[in-house]
Amino acid sequence: MTQDQTGAAVYSYAGFCTKAGAAGCALYLVSLGGRRVVYVGRSGETHTEHFPPG
């Protein structure tokens, strides 16, 4: 089980995948060194989310 960045939700990886797919996410790329995730939608649009400083 994993907690989201806000600390609000606890869910499994399978739950995350279901939620991301339902939101239209076709692919996501994680850069640990770059501290970001890039989500790619079904029609090619992107959204970048930065990790909180740690």
PESUL-V100757 format. One record per residue. RES is the residue in three letters. SS is DSSP state (A for helix, B for strand, O for the rest). BURIAL is b if it has 24 or more other C-alpha atoms within 12 Angstrom, else e. D_FIRST is the distance of its C-alpha to the first C-alpha in Angstrom with 2 decimals. Layout:
res:RES ss:SS burial:BURIAL d_first:D_FIRST
res:RES ss:SS burial:BURIAL d_first:D_FIRST
This chain:
res:MET ss:O burial:e d_first:0.00
res:THR ss:B burial:e d_first:3.78
res:GLN ss:B burial:e d_first:6.94
res:ASP ss:O burial:e d_first:9.97
res:GLN ss:O burial:e d_first:13.24
res:THR ss:O burial:e d_first:14.81
res:GLY ss:O burial:e d_first:12.31
res:ALA ss:O burial:e d_first:12.75
res:ALA ss:O burial:e d_first:9.78
res:VAL ss:B burial:e d_first:6.14
res:TYR ss:B burial:e d_first:5.13
res:SER ss:O burial:e d_first:4.57
res:TYR ss:A burial:e d_first:7.31
res:ALA ss:A burial:e d_first:9.72
res:GLY ss:A burial:e d_first:9.38
res:PHE ss:A burial:e d_first:10.09
res:CYS ss:A burial:e d_first:12.92
res:THR ss:A burial:e d_first:14.31
res:LYS ss:A burial:e d_first:14.50
res:ALA ss:A burial:e d_first:16.03
res:GLY ss:A burial:e d_first:18.42
res:ALA ss:A burial:e d_first:19.53
res:ALA ss:O burial:e d_first:20.36
res:GLY ss:O burial:e d_first:22.59
res:CYS ss:B burial:e d_first:20.76
res:ALA ss:B burial:e d_first:22.27
res:LEU ss:B burial:e d_first:21.12
res:TYR ss:B burial:b d_first:19.37
res:LEU ss:B burial:e d_first:20.37
res:VAL ss:B burial:e d_first:18.65
res:SER ss:B burial:e d_first:21.04
res:LEU ss:O burial:e d_first:19.59
res:GLY ss:O burial:e d_first:23.18
res:GLY ss:O burial:e d_first:24.04
res:ARG ss:O burial:e d_first:20.93
res:ARG ss:B burial:e d_first:20.61
res:VAL ss:B burial:e d_first:19.18
res:VAL ss:B burial:e d_first:21.83
res:TYR ss:B burial:b d_first:21.06
res:VAL ss:B burial:e d_first:23.94
res:GLY ss:B burial:e d_first:24.93
res:ARG ss:O burial:e d_first:26.79
res:SER ss:O burial:e d_first:30.12
res:GLY ss:O burial:e d_first:29.55
res:GLU ss:O burial:e d_first:28.71
res:THR ss:B burial:e d_first:26.33
res:HIS ss:B burial:e d_first:24.20
res:THR ss:B burial:e d_first:23.30
res:GLU ss:B burial:e d_first:20.60
res:HIS ss:B burial:e d_first:20.99
res:PHE ss:O burial:e d_first:18.42
res:PRO ss:O burial:e d_first:19.20
res:PRO ss:O burial:e d_first:21.54
res:GLY ss:O burial:e d_first:20.08
